[in-house]
Amino acid sequence: MGSGTVPGRGAELTNTAVIWHPSPNFGPRRDGLTPQFVVLHYTAMEGAEAALERLCDPEAEVSAHYLIGRDGTCWQMVEEDQRAWHAGVGSWMGVEDINSRSIGIELDNRGSEPFGEPLMAALEGLLRGILARWDLPAEAVIGHSDMAPGRKCDPGPRFDWARLVRQGLAASAPDGDAVSDVEEALRAAGYTADASPEARLTAFRMRFAQASAGPVTEAERRILGGLAARSSATILRG
């Protein structure tokens, strides 16, 4: 395993140095698809080395394009133009096979703790490069829980989405017209996976209203109205 930036992977567009550590767990993207989304995960393991071992274990049959450790170390396991096995069953913005449509980033965190400065800084640098290379908007960055609500909860309620928003690296929570039909608005906002209404609402709150609980508030209805009004054409291509 060598160190330093990975040649030919857009290192000039990011301040995050990458260590190439190939995983056998990948394949070609299906039907000529290219990345439309970046999916963020947490590892839920005790450390980055354990996660790296699992993501490169052929028997585990899981992988991701990148893994970022707590200290900011970043490993790349799968080329960006290849299909890593990180997302599983789900849907976002009405499309499935998210693995063929996304780049997956695993973050070294158990899900019950804050995400530290070195990790977040490395993530910001990595995201800048990915979004530039694939000409993707900030809205393309989603959580695993967004596309698989109820089945997955990462990167979880402790993840600092607001920080990414301030850097232009994730979608903001827009203020629109308050919606009356929350379930319809959640689907229009992108939450199209097969899940219960409660699971979709929880996923939305982890992303856009982390302090909310109980009945849907007026502020949440306005955020949903703003999200639903955004055209998915800015994200979906072809």
C-alpha positions in Angstrom: 0.0 0.0 0.0 1.6 3.2 -1.1 1.0 6.7 0.3 0.4 10.1 -1.2 -2.1 11.3 -3.8 -3.4 8.8 -6.3 -2.3 9.5 -9.8 -5.0 10.3 -12.3 -7.7 10.8 -9.7 -8.1 14.5 -9.7 -5.7 15.2 -6.8 -5.2 18.7 -8.1 -8.8 19.5 -7.2 -8.6 18.5 -3.5 -6.4 19.1 -0.5 -7.0 15.6 0.7 -4.2 13.1 0.0 -5.4 9.7 -0.9 -3.8 6.3 -0.2 -4.6 3.6 -2.8 -5.6 0.4 -1.2 -7.6 -1.7 -3.7 -10.5 -3.8 -2.8 -11.6 -6.8 -5.0 -15.2 -6.0 -4.2 -16.4 -4.0 -7.2 -17.6 -4.3 -10.8 -18.6 -2.2 -13.8 -21.4 0.4 -13.5 -24.5 -1.0 -15.1 -26.1 0.3 -18.3 -23.4 2.9 -18.9 -24.4 4.8 -15.8 -22.0 7.4 -14.2 -22.0 8.9 -10.7 -25.0 11.1 -10.0 -24.8 11.0 -6.2 -22.2 10.8 -3.4 -23.4 8.6 -0.5 -22.0 9.2 3.0 -21.8 6.3 5.5 -20.4 5.7 8.9 -18.4 2.5 9.5 -19.9 1.6 13.0 -16.6 -0.2 13.7 -13.9 0.3 16.3 -11.4 1.8 14.0 -10.4 2.6 10.4 -8.1 -0.3 10.0 -10.8 -2.8 10.9 -13.2 -1.1 8.5 -10.5 -1.2 5.8 -10.0 -4.9 6.3 -13.7 -5.6 6.0 -14.1 -3.4 2.9 -11.3 -5.3 1.2 -12.4 -8.8 2.3 -13.9 -10.7 -0.7 -16.0 -12.8 1.7 -17.7 -9.7 3.1 -18.8 -8.6 -0.4 -18.9 -4.9 0.6 -16.8 -2.0 -0.4 -16.7 1.7 -0.9 -14.8 4.1 -3.1 -13.2 5.9 -0.1 -12.7 5.5 3.6 -11.7 8.4 5.8 -10.2 7.8 9.3 -10.7 9.8 12.4 -7.3 11.4 11.9 -8.1 12.5 8.4 -6.3 9.6 6.6 -8.1 8.8 3.4 -7.9 5.5 1.5 -9.3 4.8 -1.9 -10.4 1.2 -2.6 -12.3 1.4 -5.9 -11.9 3.6 -8.9 -14.5 6.3 -9.2 -15.7 5.0 -12.6 -16.4 1.5 -11.1 -19.3 0.3 -9.1 -18.5 -0.2 -5.4 -20.8 -2.3 -3.2 -21.8 0.2 -0.5 -25.4 1.3 -0.9 -27.5 -1.8 -1.1 -31.2 -1.8 -1.8 -32.9 1.6 -1.9 -34.0 4.6 -4.0 -33.4 8.3 -4.2 -35.3 10.7 -6.5 -37.2 7.8 -8.0 -34.2 5.8 -9.2 -32.7 2.6 -7.9 -29.4 0.7 -8.3 -27.7 3.5 -6.3 -24.4 1.6 -6.4 -24.3 2.2 -10.2 -25.2 5.9 -9.8 -23.0 6.9 -6.8 -19.6 7.2 -5.2 -19.6 5.8 -1.6 -17.6 7.4 1.2 -17.2 5.5 4.6 -16.4 7.7 7.6 -14.6 6.2 10.6 -17.3 6.7 13.3 -19.5 4.5 15.4 -22.5 6.7 14.9 -22.9 7.7 18.5 -20.2 10.4 18.6 -19.4 13.7 16.9 -17.4 13.6 13.7 -14.0 15.2 14.5 -12.2 18.1 12.7 -9.5 16.0 10.9 -12.2 13.7 9.4 -14.5 16.5 8.4 -11.7 18.6 6.8 -10.6 15.6 4.8 -14.1 14.9 3.7 -14.6 18.5 2.6 -11.4 18.3 0.4 -12.5 14.9 -1.0 -16.0 16.1 -1.8 -14.7 19.2 -3.6 -12.7 17.0 -5.9 -15.5 14.5 -6.6 -18.1 17.1 -7.3 -15.8 19.0 -9.7 -14.6 15.8 -11.5 -18.2 14.6 -12.2 -19.8 18.1 -12.5 -22.2 17.4 -9.6 -24.2 19.9 -7.6 -24.2 20.1 -3.8 -27.6 18.4 -3.8 -25.9 15.2 -5.1 -24.4 14.6 -1.6 -26.8 12.4 0.4 -26.7 10.1 3.4 -27.1 6.3 3.3 -30.3 6.9 5.4 -31.7 9.2 2.7 -31.8 6.4 0.1 -32.5 3.5 2.5 -34.7 5.0 5.3 -35.6 2.6 8.0 -33.0 0.1 6.8 -30.0 2.4 7.3 -29.4 5.4 9.6 -25.9 6.5 8.7 -24.2 8.9 8.8 -26.6 9.5 11.6 -28.0 12.4 13.8 -24.5 13.4 15.0 -23.2 14.1 11.5 -22.6 17.8 10.8 -24.6 18.5 7.7 -24.7 22.2 8.4 -20.9 22.4 8.1 -21.0 20.9 4.6 -23.9 23.3 3.7 -21.7 26.2 4.7 -19.0 25.0 2.4 -21.3 24.5 -0.5 -20.9 20.7 -0.3 -24.5 19.7 0.6 -28.0 20.9 0.0 -29.4 23.5 2.3 -32.8 23.4 4.0 -34.8 25.8 1.8 -37.7 27.8 3.1 -40.7 27.2 0.9 -44.5 27.1 1.1 -45.6 24.9 3.9 -47.0 21.6 2.7 -50.1 19.9 4.0 -49.3 16.4 2.7 -46.0 15.5 4.4 -45.8 12.0 2.8 -46.2 13.4 -0.7 -43.7 16.1 0.0 -41.2 13.6 1.3 -41.4 11.7 -1.9 -41.1 14.8 -4.0 -38.1 15.8 -2.0 -36.3 12.6 -2.9 -37.4 10.1 -0.3 -38.8 7.5 -2.7 -37.4 4.3 -1.2 -39.8 1.6 0.0 -40.2 2.5 3.6 -42.8 3.5 6.2 -43.8 7.2 6.5 -42.2 7.2 9.9 -38.9 6.0 8.5 -38.9 8.6 5.7 -39.7 11.4 8.2 -36.9 10.2 10.5 -34.4 10.2 7.6 -35.5 13.7 6.6 -35.0 15.0 10.2 -31.5 13.5 10.5 -30.6 15.4 7.4 -32.6 18.7 7.6 -34.1 19.1 11.1 -31.9 17.3 13.6 -33.4 18.9 16.6 -37.0 17.9 15.7 -39.1 15.2 17.3 -42.8 14.5 17.7 -45.5 16.0 15.3 -44.3 17.7 12.1 -43.7 21.4 12.8 -44.6 24.3 10.6 -40.9 25.0 10.0 -40.4 21.4 8.8 -43.4 21.7 6.5 -41.8 24.8 4.9 -38.5 23.0 4.5 -40.3 20.1 2.8 -42.1 22.6 0.5 -38.8 24.1 -0.5 -37.2 20.7 -1.1 -40.1 19.5 -3.1 -40.0 22.6 -5.3 -36.4 21.9 -6.4 -36.2 20.3 -9.7 -34.6 16.9 -9.7 -33.2 17.7 -13.1 -30.3 19.4 -11.4 -29.2 16.0 -10.0 -30.5 13.3 -12.3 -28.8 12.9 -15.6 -30.1 10.7 -18.5 
